[in-house]
Amino acid sequence: MRIATYFFIFLNLSLALFEEPAVYPLPFLATSVLEVLCLLVFLGRLTHFAKVTLHNVFWKDTKNICIMVAILLSLTDLAIYGVLRMYDVRSIRWSRIVRPIFLINFAESRQIRRAFRSIRNTLPEITYVFLLFMFSLLMFSLMALKLFGERNLQTAEGLPYFRNYLEIVFDLYVLVTTANSPDVMMPAFDFSSWYTLFFIAFVIINTYIFMSLFLAVVYNNYKKHLKVMPRGACY
């Protein structure tokens, strides 16, 4: 039963690879039949669990309620999408976001629930570090606007460079991952090589210091909550 449950959960999650829009698209009829099959298996698994569980205990368990709601939402979305498709009305499958609920809330997924509960308990404790990082990002963005906004610089594509505050915040946020380095600093470097000091300071403070601090706080708090949580707490 456990292997079958995991198999159909994996199949249900994998349907996102084949549903439109998809890298490997399959006909709508094929994906809908597979999804209905998975939902029927989940419903059968839930019905079986209800028969071997006390009535009051079953209906007080939020995991069972979540599974039933997810099945209902998935079937409703599938029916609406199928009707709209018949009339050539373009729509999206919004119920995809509820599919991980099946992975988390079945009785066999105790360890996954332990991990999610540890993540949930960790989030409040990393809020202060995240707020400090966001404050640093916003301040550097404001300095970038003052440094480069009035110099009429342009990117290689001829677009305005660092003249909109929200765009600056986004570009510097990407720079934290170094994904747009060094392209993001080249217009400023072409104007004056001294401007690279601004980007070097930004990378040192936000990428190397704040990201390392953030990772350390997340890891230590997650490990602490995972150790102190009783193993039977997520049944």
HUNOR-V38587 format. One record per pair of residues at least 12 apart in sequence whose ideal C-beta (glycine too) atoms are under 8 Angstrom apart, sorted by the first residue. I is the first residue (numbers start at 1). GAP is how many residues later the second one is. D is the distance in Angstrom with one decimal. If there is no record, write none. Layout:
i:I gap:GAP d:D
i:I gap:GAP d:D
This chain:
i:1 gap:44 d:7.3
i:1 gap:47 d:7.8
i:2 gap:106 d:4.9
i:4 gap:37 d:7.1
i:5 gap:36 d:7.6
i:5 gap:40 d:5.8
i:5 gap:101 d:5.9
i:5 gap:103 d:5.8
i:6 gap:102 d:7.0
i:8 gap:29 d:7.7
i:8 gap:30 d:4.8
i:8 gap:33 d:4.5
i:8 gap:34 d:6.9
i:9 gap:29 d:7.8
i:9 gap:93 d:5.2
i:9 gap:94 d:5.3
i:9 gap:97 d:7.4
i:11 gap:23 d:6.6
i:11 gap:27 d:5.7
i:12 gap:23 d:6.7
i:12 gap:26 d:4.1
i:12 gap:27 d:7.8
i:12 gap:30 d:7.9
i:12 gap:87 d:5.6
i:12 gap:90 d:6.3
i:13 gap:86 d:5.6
i:13 gap:87 d:7.2
i:13 gap:90 d:7.0
i:15 gap:16 d:5.5
i:15 gap:19 d:6.2
i:15 gap:20 d:5.8
i:15 gap:23 d:7.9
i:16 gap:80 d:5.7
i:16 gap:83 d:7.6
i:18 gap:12 d:7.8
i:18 gap:13 d:5.6
i:19 gap:12 d:5.0
i:19 gap:74 d:6.2
i:19 gap:77 d:7.8
i:28 gap:54 d:7.4
i:28 gap:57 d:6.3
i:32 gap:46 d:6.0
i:32 gap:50 d:6.6
i:35 gap:39 d:6.9
i:35 gap:43 d:6.2
i:36 gap:39 d:7.7
i:36 gap:42 d:7.2
i:39 gap:32 d:5.3
i:39 gap:35 d:5.8
i:39 gap:36 d:6.3
i:42 gap:25 d:6.5
i:42 gap:29 d:5.9
i:42 gap:60 d:5.9
i:43 gap:28 d:5.8
i:45 gap:61 d:7.1
i:46 gap:18 d:6.4
i:46 gap:21 d:5.6
i:46 gap:22 d:6.8
i:46 gap:25 d:7.9
i:49 gap:15 d:7.3
i:49 gap:58 d:6.7
i:50 gap:14 d:7.5
i:63 gap:42 d:4.1
i:63 gap:43 d:7.5
i:63 gap:44 d:7.5
i:64 gap:41 d:7.7
i:66 gap:35 d:5.4
i:66 gap:39 d:4.8
i:67 gap:34 d:6.8
i:67 gap:35 d:6.6
i:67 gap:38 d:5.2
i:67 gap:39 d:7.1
i:69 gap:29 d:8.0
i:70 gap:28 d:4.6
i:70 gap:29 d:7.5
i:70 gap:31 d:4.3
i:70 gap:32 d:6.3
i:70 gap:35 d:7.9
i:73 gap:22 d:5.2
i:73 gap:25 d:5.5
i:74 gap:21 d:4.7
i:74 gap:24 d:6.5
i:74 gap:25 d:7.5
i:76 gap:19 d:7.6
i:77 gap:16 d:6.1
i:77 gap:17 d:6.0
i:77 gap:18 d:3.6
i:78 gap:15 d:7.8
i:78 gap:17 d:7.2
i:81 gap:12 d:5.8
i:104 gap:12 d:6.4
i:107 gap:128 d:7.6
i:110 gap:124 d:5.1
i:110 gap:125 d:6.3
i:113 gap:121 d:3.9
i:114 gap:112 d:7.0
i:114 gap:115 d:6.1
i:114 gap:117 d:7.6
i:114 gap:119 d:7.3
i:114 gap:120 d:4.9
i:115 gap:111 d:7.5
i:117 gap:108 d:7.7
i:117 gap:112 d:6.6
i:117 gap:116 d:7.3
i:117 gap:117 d:6.1
i:118 gap:104 d:5.4
i:118 gap:107 d:4.3
i:118 gap:108 d:4.6
i:118 gap:111 d:6.5
i:119 gap:103 d:6.8
i:121 gap:100 d:7.8
i:121 gap:104 d:4.5
i:122 gap:96 d:6.4
i:122 gap:99 d:4.4
i:122 gap:100 d:4.8
i:122 gap:103 d:6.0
i:125 gap:92 d:7.1
i:125 gap:96 d:4.8
i:126 gap:88 d:6.9
i:126 gap:91 d:5.2
i:126 gap:92 d:5.5
i:126 gap:95 d:6.6
i:129 gap:81 d:7.6
i:129 gap:84 d:6.0
i:129 gap:85 d:5.3
i:129 gap:88 d:5.2
i:130 gap:84 d:7.1
i:132 gap:78 d:7.2
i:133 gap:73 d:6.8
i:133 gap:77 d:4.7
i:133 gap:81 d:6.5
i:136 gap:69 d:6.3
i:136 gap:70 d:5.8
i:136 gap:74 d:6.5
i:137 gap:32 d:6.5
i:137 gap:35 d:6.0
i:137 gap:36 d:6.2
i:137 gap:39 d:7.5
i:137 gap:69 d:6.5
i:138 gap:31 d:6.7
i:140 gap:32 d:5.9
i:140 gap:58 d:8.0
i:140 gap:62 d:5.1
i:140 gap:65 d:8.0
i:140 gap:66 d:7.3
i:141 gap:24 d:6.3
i:141 gap:27 d:4.5
i:141 gap:28 d:4.5
i:141 gap:31 d:5.5
i:142 gap:23 d:7.3
i:143 gap:55 d:7.1
i:144 gap:18 d:5.3
i:144 gap:24 d:5.1
i:144 gap:28 d:6.8
i:144 gap:54 d:7.0
i:145 gap:17 d:6.4
i:145 gap:18 d:7.6
i:145 gap:20 d:5.5
i:145 gap:23 d:5.7
i:147 gap:15 d:7.7
i:147 gap:41 d:7.7
i:147 gap:48 d:7.0
i:147 gap:51 d:6.4
i:148 gap:13 d:6.2
i:148 gap:14 d:4.0
i:148 gap:15 d:7.8
i:148 gap:39 d:7.8
i:148 gap:40 d:5.8
i:148 gap:47 d:7.6
i:149 gap:13 d:5.8
i:149 gap:14 d:5.0
i:151 gap:40 d:6.4
i:153 gap:34 d:4.7
i:153 gap:35 d:6.7
i:153 gap:38 d:5.9
i:154 gap:33 d:6.5
i:155 gap:32 d:5.7
i:156 gap:27 d:7.8
i:156 gap:30 d:7.2
i:156 gap:31 d:7.6
i:161 gap:26 d:4.5
i:161 gap:27 d:7.5
i:162 gap:25 d:8.0
i:162 gap:26 d:7.7
i:171 gap:13 d:5.4
i:172 gap:12 d:7.8
i:172 gap:30 d:6.6
i:172 gap:34 d:7.9
i:175 gap:24 d:7.3
i:175 gap:27 d:6.8
i:175 gap:28 d:7.0
i:175 gap:32 d:7.8
i:176 gap:27 d:8.0
i:176 gap:30 d:5.2
i:176 gap:31 d:5.3
i:176 gap:35 d:6.8
i:177 gap:30 d:7.9
i:178 gap:25 d:7.3
i:178 gap:29 d:6.6
i:181 gap:18 d:8.0
i:181 gap:22 d:7.5
i:182 gap:17 d:7.9
i:184 gap:15 d:7.6
i:185 gap:14 d:4.4
